[in-house]
Amino acid sequence: MKALLLTAVLLVASAGLVLGADSCTVSCEGKNPGDQVADPYNCTQFYVCLIDGPSDIPLPCEIGEHFEDGKCFAGEECTPQCIPKDCNIICKNPMDFIADPLDCSQYYICDASNVPLGPLPCDSSKPYFNGESCTNDESQCCRQQCMAYCHSAGIQIIDPTDCHRYYICVKEGPANPDYRQSCGSGQAFDIASGHCKQGAQCVVLCPDGAGGGGDTSTPSSSECVSSMVCSSRGNFPKCPFCYREYFYCAGSGQTGAPQTCPDNKVASAGLVLGADSCTVSCEGKNPGDQVADPYNCTQFYVCLADGPSDVPLPCKDGTHFEGDKCQGMGECTPQCIPKDCNIICKNPLDFIADPLDCSKYYICDASSVPLGPLTCDSSKPYFNGESCTNDESQCCRQQCMAYCHSAGIQIIDPTDCHRYYICVKEGPANPDYRQSCGSGQAFDIASGHCKQGAQCVVLCPDGAGGGGDTSTPSSSECVSSMVCSSRGNFPKCPFCYREYFYCAGSGQTGAPQTCPDNKVFEPFLPLLPRA
């Protein structure tokens, strides 16, 4: 019954919670009548101090101003002092925690199919769920407030005072009243789907009418832009609301190319939609043009008459690829990184792959303890690190490249259960930070530490991938040539090996490649970045 309730109600924003010295509560302590104090949740508004405390409602700064240090200043950009806690009560994403709207001592976790698992009880020592974890502070219980708040861009949220209206979120922060929309005749806003629907149940979260929003008209195309200069490669909105037209940007500094969504679909103002940005493409380019290597921002591909070059070329003199050439200096961030198939609970919201069974996975609870194993449905039997799928090629299999998906963690050496890497930044593990466990210890993957008596798990028993004295598998199992089935990188051997094939397209002959710096190619993850 509660699971059904979870899909019928959406918490627009949690109650303004007392944090530390009550920094999220409006206070006129030490102020004189007439003084102005900040609205902690909206930095373009302020409260006026009265004799007995703050005014009942906040007042807005003039258009183009924000409140700072006791008065309104010019400039629209500002950061609110506090943001409401996002206490979900529907499964929006597979890794969401869900509050129980009727019982603060319970919560749910969304599985890989966006189905809530639970209820799960908080421990008696920390009996109150605050949207992220269990706590001993009852004031942090997930409760509703009447302020419409966008916890991310590219979503639509209900008007808490009117079930027939909603807000389009183009950025995080208080919902913009200019983007308040009305449902069509006979429709109500369906919280679970985030859209107006015929016959949807009318749920008014704040029946007293507090929290805002007057009658507004639908945004007009006059708010759209007719052209744009691109800041990066990707798809970008033409209007500050959902609209059929959008821009495609081939790179930084270029002019956005107008596009139209097919089949009456619309582009969300907050989401980049469209082609796979992790695939090298020379679409719209001329031979000789350069395009970025999505996995290595210090390399680029050269566009040929029939597509990109077979291998990327490095930038020189300490530069990185930016826009359409090597010109940037200093640190850079690649457009894409390998998929993070966790096998330890690093954070309370993590999904964990079962390294031995692709049909199973775990979910980390509020205390970072794995729940499971959970089994994928027979219609989608393979777990890919984020959800269950029917594509076996997306299975989470352990790669032989030690890769740090974040800083501040320790990861096992895939070739030696008695060794591990300390991760100081995201990227391939630094061999200088490869460490050894103490005598009689093995690296415990679940805890991320060496432990006495821990089970020895060697993820790459063939010894490829770096570290440790191991024998090399026989090269007689490798193939000397291949005809490509599609574009991408493909293994030459059924085990981790330095050589592999690069395919420029279907039907072509695979081009032999060699990984540099003693790195190896993982046969089960052909979409990993080329070393």
C-alpha positions in Angstrom: 0.0 0.0 0.0 2.8 2.4 0.9 4.6 1.5 -2.3 1.5 2.7 -4.2 1.4 5.8 -2.2 5.0 6.6 -3.1 4.0 6.8 -6.7 1.0 9.0 -6.0 2.6 11.9 -4.1 5.7 14.0 -4.7 7.5 16.1 -2.1 8.1 19.4 -3.8 10.7 20.4 -1.1 11.4 19.4 2.5 10.9 21.6 5.5 13.5 24.3 6.1 15.6 22.5 8.6 17.5 23.9 11.6 21.2 23.4 10.7 23.9 24.2 13.2 23.2 27.6 14.7 19.8 27.7 13.0 21.2 29.4 9.9 18.2 28.4 7.8 15.7 30.1 10.0 14.8 33.8 9.5 15.9 35.7 12.6 15.8 39.4 13.6 17.8 38.8 16.7 20.0 41.9 17.4 18.3 43.8 14.6 16.2 47.0 14.8 12.7 47.4 13.4 13.0 48.3 9.8 16.2 46.4 9.2 16.3 43.9 6.4 17.5 40.3 6.7 18.0 37.7 4.0 15.6 35.0 2.9 17.8 32.0 3.5 16.2 30.0 0.6 16.0 32.8 -2.0 18.8 35.3 -2.3 16.7 37.7 -4.4 14.3 38.3 -1.5 14.5 39.7 2.0 12.4 40.0 5.2 11.7 43.2 7.1 12.3 43.2 10.9 9.2 44.2 12.9 9.0 44.9 16.6 8.2 41.3 17.3 10.2 39.5 14.6 10.5 39.2 10.8 7.6 40.1 8.4 5.2 37.4 7.6 6.3 37.1 4.0 9.5 38.1 2.1 9.8 41.0 -0.3 11.6 40.9 -3.6 14.5 42.9 -4.6 14.1 45.0 -7.8 14.5 43.1 -11.1 18.2 42.4 -11.7 19.2 42.7 -8.0 20.0 40.3 -5.2 20.1 40.7 -1.4 23.5 40.8 0.3 24.8 42.3 3.6 21.5 43.9 4.6 20.4 45.4 1.3 19.7 44.7 -2.4 22.6 45.1 -4.8 22.8 45.1 -8.6 23.5 41.7 -10.1 21.2 38.7 -10.6 23.7 35.9 -9.9 23.6 34.7 -6.3 23.7 31.6 -4.1 21.0 31.1 -1.4 22.3 30.4 2.1 20.3 27.2 2.3 18.5 24.8 0.0 15.6 22.6 1.0 16.5 19.0 1.4 15.4 16.9 -1.5 13.2 14.3 0.3 12.0 12.1 -2.6 8.9 10.0 -2.1 8.8 8.6 -5.6 11.5 6.7 -7.6 12.8 9.3 -10.0 16.2 7.6 -10.5 17.5 4.1 -9.8 19.7 5.3 -6.9 17.1 7.4 -5.0 16.3 7.2 -1.4 12.6 7.6 -0.7 11.1 8.9 2.5 8.0 7.3 3.9 5.5 10.2 4.0 3.6 8.6 6.9 6.5 7.3 9.1 9.8 9.2 9.7 11.4 6.0 11.0 11.3 4.2 7.7 12.6 4.7 4.2 12.8 3.0 0.8 15.6 2.5 -1.8 14.9 2.5 -5.5 16.2 -0.6 -7.3 17.6 -0.8 -10.8 14.1 -1.0 -12.3 12.9 2.1 -10.3 10.9 -0.1 -7.9 11.0 0.9 -4.2 12.5 -1.7 -1.9 11.3 -1.5 1.7 10.2 -0.2 4.0 13.6 -0.3 5.7 13.6 0.8 9.4 16.2 3.2 10.8 18.2 1.9 13.8 16.8 2.7 17.2 19.9 4.8 18.0 19.2 7.0 14.9 15.4 6.6 14.4 14.7 9.5 12.0 15.2 9.6 8.3 16.2 12.9 6.8 16.1 12.1 3.1 19.7 11.0 3.0 20.4 9.0 6.1 19.1 8.0 9.5 19.7 10.5 12.3 18.9 11.1 16.0 17.5 14.6 15.3 13.7 14.5 14.9 13.7 18.0 13.5 15.3 16.7 10.3 12.4 14.4 9.5 11.2 14.7 5.9 8.2 17.0 5.9 6.7 19.0 3.2 6.8 22.8 2.7 4.9 24.9 0.4 7.8 26.5 -1.5 8.1 25.1 -5.0 11.8 24.3 -5.3 13.7 22.8 -8.3 16.3 20.4 -7.1 17.7 20.0 -10.6 17.3 21.4 -14.1 15.3 19.6 -16.7 12.4 18.4 -14.6 8.8 19.6 -14.0 7.3 19.9 -10.5 3.8 20.4 -9.3 2.6 23.7 -8.0 2.0 22.8 -4.4 -1.1 25.0 -4.2 -2.8 23.9 -7.5 -2.8 20.4 -8.9 -3.6 21.8 -12.4 -0.4 23.8 -12.6 3.3 23.0 -12.6 6.7 24.6 -13.0 9.4 23.9 -15.6 12.8 23.8 -13.9 15.6 25.3 -16.0 18.1 25.5 -13.1 18.4 24.5 -9.5 16.7 26.9 -7.0 13.3 28.3 -6.2 10.9 27.6 -9.1 10.7 30.6 -11.4 7.1 32.0 -11.5 7.7 32.9 -15.1 7.9 29.2 -15.9 4.6 28.3 -14.2 2.3 26.5 -16.6 -1.2 25.2 -16.7 -2.4 21.7 -17.7 -4.9 21.3 -20.5 -8.6 21.0 -20.1 -9.6 18.0 -17.9 -6.0 17.3 -17.0 -4.2 17.3 -13.6 -0.4 17.2 -13.0 0.7 13.6 -12.4 3.5 13.8 -9.9 4.9 10.3 -10.6 5.5 11.0 -14.3 6.2 14.8 -14.1 3.6 15.6 -16.7 -0.1 16.6 -17.0 -2.4 13.7 -17.7 -6.0 13.1 -18.4 -7.7 11.6 -15.4 -4.7 12.0 -13.1 -5.5 12.3 -9.4 -5.6 15.9 -8.1 -3.1 16.1 -5.2 -2.9 19.5 -3.6 0.2 19.5 -1.4 -0.6 22.8 0.3 -4.3 23.2 0.5 -4.1 26.5 2.4 -2.7 28.1 -0.7 0.6 29.3 0.9 3.7 29.1 -1.3 2.9 31.0 -4.3 2.3 31.4 -7.8 -0.4 33.5 -9.4 -1.9 33.2 -12.8 0.7 33.3 -15.5 0.6 33.0 -19.2 2.4 30.3 -21.2 5.9 31.3 -22.2 6.1 32.7 -25.7 8.6 32.1 -28.4 9.9 35.7 -27.9 11.8 34.3 -24.9 13.8 32.0 -27.3 17.1 32.9 -28.9 17.6 32.8 -32.6 21.3 32.0 -32.5 24.1 31.1 -30.1 27.9 30.9 -29.9 28.8 27.5 -28.5 30.6 27.0 -25.2 31.3 23.3 -25.8 30.2 20.4 -27.9 26.6 19.1 -27.4 22.9 20.0 -27.7 21.6 23.1 -26.1 18.1 24.7 -25.6 16.8 27.4 -27.8 14.1 28.4 -25.2 13.9 28.5 -21.4 11.1 26.0 -21.5 10.4 22.7 -23.3 10.4 23.4 -27.1 10.7 21.4 -30.3 13.7 23.4 -31.6 17.2 23.4 -30.1 20.8 23.9 -31.1 23.6 21.4 -31.9 27.1 22.6 -31.2 30.0 20.9 -32.9 32.6 22.6 -30.6 33.5 25.6 -28.5 33.4 29.0 -30.3 31.3 27.6 -33.2 27.8 28.8 -34.2 25.0 26.5 -33.0 23.2 24.7 -35.7 19.3 24.9 -35.3 17.7 21.4 -35.0 14.1 20.2 -34.6 13.1 17.3 -32.5 11.2 14.6 -34.5 7.9 13.0 -33.7 6.5 15.9 -31.8 9.1 15.4 -29.1 10.6 18.4 -27.2 14.0 19.4 -25.9 14.0 20.1 -22.2 15.6 23.5 -21.3 17.8 21.8 -18.7 19.0 18.6 -20.5 21.5 17.9 -23.2 19.8 15.5 -25.6 20.8 13.7 -28.7 23.7 11.7 -30.2 26.1 9.7 -28.1 28.7 12.3 -27.0 31.2 9.5 -26.2 31.4 8.4 -29.9 34.0 10.1 -32.1 32.1 11.7 -35.0 33.2 13.8 -38.0 29.6 14.6 -38.9 29.4 18.1 -40.4 33.2 18.3 -40.5 35.6 18.7 -43.5 38.6 16.4 -44.2 41.5 17.8 -42.1 39.3 19.1 -39.3 40.2 17.9 -35.8 37.7 16.5 -33.2 38.2 15.7 -29.6 39.0 12.3 -28.2 36.1 12.0 -25.7 38.1 9.9 -23.3 41.4 11.8 -23.4 41.4 15.6 -23.5 45.1 15.8 -24.5 44.4 13.9 -27.8 42.4 14.5 -30.9 41.3 12.7 -34.1 41.7 14.0 -37.6 38.6 13.8 -39.9 39.2 11.9 -43.1 36.9 11.7 -46.1 35.1 8.7 -44.6 35.3 9.5 -40.9 37.8 10.0 -38.1 41.4 8.7 -38.2 42.0 5.2 -37.0 43.9 6.4 -34.0 44.1 9.7 -32.0 47.1 12.0 -32.1 48.5 13.7 -29.0 48.6 17.4 -28.4 52.1 18.8 -27.9 53.9 21.3 -25.6 51.7 20.8 -22.6 48.5 21.8 -24.4 45.1 20.1 -24.4 42.4 19.9 -27.0 39.8 22.7 -26.7 37.3 23.7 -29.3 38.7 22.5 -32.6 42.5 22.4 -31.9 45.2 22.0 -29.3 45.3 25.3 -27.5 44.3 25.0 -23.8 46.9 25.0 -21.1 46.8 23.3 -17.7 44.4 20.7 -16.4 41.6 19.5 -18.5 38.6 17.2 -18.0 37.7 14.4 -20.5 34.2 14.4 -22.0 33.6 10.8 -20.9 35.0 8.3 -18.4 34.7 4.5 -18.2 31.5 3.2 -16.6 31.9 2.9 -12.8 30.7 -0.6 -11.9 31.1 -0.4 -8.2 31.7 -3.5 -6.2 32.0 -1.8 -2.8 29.7 0.6 -0.9 31.5 3.9 -1.3 28.4 6.0 -0.6 24.9 5.3 0.7 23.3 5.6 -2.8 25.7 3.2 -4.6 24.6 0.3 -6.7 27.1 -2.6 -6.4 27.7 -5.2 -9.1 28.2 -8.8 -8.3 31.6 -9.6 -9.8 30.7 -13.3 -10.2 27.1 -13.1 -11.4 25.9 -10.5 -14.0 22.2 -11.2 -13.1 22.6 -9.9 -9.6 23.4 -6.7 -7.8 23.3 -5.0 -4.5 22.2 -1.6 -3.2 23.9 0.3 -0.4 21.5 1.4 2.4 21.6 4.6 4.5 24.5 3.1 6.6 26.5 2.1 3.5 25.7 -1.6 4.1 24.9 -3.6 0.9 21.4 -5.0 0.6 21.0 -8.1 -1.5 21.8 -9.8 -3.7 18.9 -8.6 -5.8 18.1 -10.4 -9.0 17.4 -8.7 -12.4 14.0 -9.6 -14.0 14.2 -12.3 -16.6 13.2 -9.8 -19.3 16.2 -7.7 -18.5 18.6 -10.2 -16.9 21.9 -8.3 -17.1 23.1 -5.6 -14.7 25.2 -2.9 -16.3 26.2 -0.9 -13.2 23.2 1.3 -13.2 20.2 -0.7 -14.2 19.1 -4.1 -15.5 19.2 -4.5 -19.3 18.6 -7.2 -22.0 22.1 -6.5 -23.5 24.6 -9.0 -22.2 27.5 -7.0 -23.6 26.8 -4.4 -20.9 27.5 -6.8 -18.1 29.7 -5.4 -15.3 32.8 -7.5 -15.7 36.0 -6.6 -13.9 38.5 -4.8 -16.1 42.2 -5.3 -15.7 42.9 -1.6 -15.8 43.0 -0.2 -12.2 40.9 2.9 -12.6 40.1 5.5 -9.8 36.5 6.7 -10.3 37.0 9.2 -7.5 39.6 10.6 -5.2 39.9 9.5 -1.6 39.3 5.8 -2.1 41.5 2.7 -2.2 41.0 0.1 -4.9 42.3 -3.4 -5.3 45.1 -4.3 -7.6 43.2 -6.4 -10.1 46.1 -8.8 -10.5 47.1 -9.2 -6.9 44.8 -9.5 -3.9 47.6 -8.5 -1.5 48.1 -5.1 -3.2 46.0 -2.0 -3.7 46.1 1.6 -5.0 45.5 4.8 -3.2 43.4 7.1 -5.4 44.3 10.8 -5.1 42.4 11.9 -8.2 40.0 10.5 -10.8 41.7 8.6 -13.6 43.9 5.5 -14.2 45.5 4.5 -10.9 49.0 5.9 -10.4 51.5 3.0 -10.1 53.5 5.2 -7.7 50.6 4.8 -5.2 50.5 1.0 -5.4 50.8 -0.4 -1.9 51.2 -3.8 -0.3 49.1 -5.3 2.5 50.7 -6.4 5.7 51.8 -10.0 6.5 48.9 -12.4 6.4 46.5 -9.7 5.1 44.5 -9.5 1.8 42.7 -6.5 0.4 39.0 -6.6 1.4 37.1 -5.1 -1.5 33.9 -4.4 0.5 35.7 -2.2 3.1 38.4 -0.8 0.8 41.2 -1.8 3.3 43.6 -4.6 3.9 42.3 -7.1 6.5 43.6 -10.1 8.4 41.8 -13.2 7.1 40.1 -11.4 4.2 39.3 -13.6 1.2 41.8 -13.3 -1.6 39.9 -12.2 -4.7 42.1 -11.9 -7.9 40.0 -10.0 -10.4 42.4 -10.7 -13.3 44.0 -14.0 -12.6 45.9 -14.0 -15.9 48.0 -11.3 -14.5 47.5 -8.7 -17.2 46.9 -5.1 -16.2 49.9 -4.3 -14.2 51.7 -5.4 -11.1 53.1 -8.6 -9.7 55.1 -11.4 -11.2 52.7 -13.5 -13.2 52.9 -15.6 -16.3 51.5 -14.4 -19.6 48.7 -16.4 -21.2 49.6 -18.2 -24.4 49.3 -16.0 -27.5 48.1 -19.0 -29.5 44.6 -18.1 -28.3 44.8 -14.7 -30.0 43.6 -13.9 -33.5 45.8 -12.3 -36.1 43.1 -10.5 -38.1 39.4 -9.7 -38.0 36.5 -8.3 -40.1 34.7 -5.6 -38.1 31.1 -5.9 -37.1 30.9 -2.3 -36.0 33.0 0.7 -35.2 35.1 0.6 -32.0 37.9 -1.2 -30.2 38.0 -5.0 -30.0 40.1 -7.6 -28.3 42.8 -9.6 -30.1 42.9 -12.2 -27.3 40.3 -13.6 -24.8 42.3 -12.2 -21.9 43.9 -8.9 -21.0 46.7 -8.2 -23.6 48.7 -5.3 -24.9 47.5 -5.7 -28.5 44.0 -5.1 -29.8 42.1 -4.1 -33.0 40.6 -0.7 -33.9 37.6 -0.9 -36.3 36.6 2.2 -38.2 33.3 0.7 -39.4 31.3 -2.4 -40.2 32.9 -4.6 -42.9 36.3 -3.1 -42.6 39.5 -4.9 -41.5 40.5 -4.3 -37.9 43.7 -2.2 -37.6 46.2 -3.8 -35.1 47.0 -1.4 -32.2 49.3 -1.6 -29.2 48.6 -0.1 -25.8 51.4 2.2 -24.6 53.2 2.3 -21.3 52.7 -1.4 -20.6 48.9 -1.0 -20.4 46.6 -3.7 -21.6 43.3 -4.0 -23.4 40.4 -5.5 -21.4 38.6 -8.0 -23.7 35.2 -7.7 -22.0 35.0 -3.9 -22.0 35.7 -2.8 -25.7 34.3 0.7 -25.1 37.0 1.6 -22.5 39.2 4.5 -23.5 42.1 3.6 -25.6 45.3 3.9 -23.5 
